[in-house]
Amino acid sequence: MATLKKKTPAKAKKATAKKPVAKKSAVKKTAAKKPAAKKIPAKKVAPSKKTAKKLVVKKSKANAVLKGIPEETLETALRVLDDRQAQEIATFTLLGRSSLADYMIIASGKTSRQVAALAENLREAFFKMGVRTVHIEGKQDANWVLVDTGDVIVHLFRPEVRTYYGLDALWSKKTSKK
């Protein structure tokens, strides 16, 4: 009997390593250094009473500008109300007038269904913005819906309910001055 020899596969040719080619050295570009500005020490002067008050006011305004959350919330609410065709949008600044909130918006919807939809659209926009505490009251009847974020309060009315309660006159500047 003849023995069968198994054929072994031919060994793969060894890959010849290419000789490394010397790379051209990159020309380093150096940026011209600007001379450092000399720091002049500030003189410490005790502020007078008038300038001290101004400094305090400037600090509080700077903090409000840095935070900006009430203003962003106000802009978002106004944009949503305008996009969703709310009627008679009135904005009131409550800074220094009330501790309830910084801003208040009063708007009307044509029907109770639109008022409820406006409230839900406001909630969604506030959540997208990052406001996590949004309280809505009165959405079931949707005659008067209150949307409260803490910094901004939005009152949504049907037109006849809005005229009945008259919140616009209550918060207008004419009636608040004494």
PyMOL commands that set and color helices and strands:
alter all, ss='L'
color gray80, all
select helices_A, chain A and resi 49-67+69-83+112-129+159-165+167-171+173-176
alter helices_A, ss='H'
color red, helices_A
select strands_A, chain A and resi 87-93+103-108+135-137+144-148+152-157
alter strands_A, ss='S'
color yellow, strands_A
deselect
rebuild
show_as cartoon
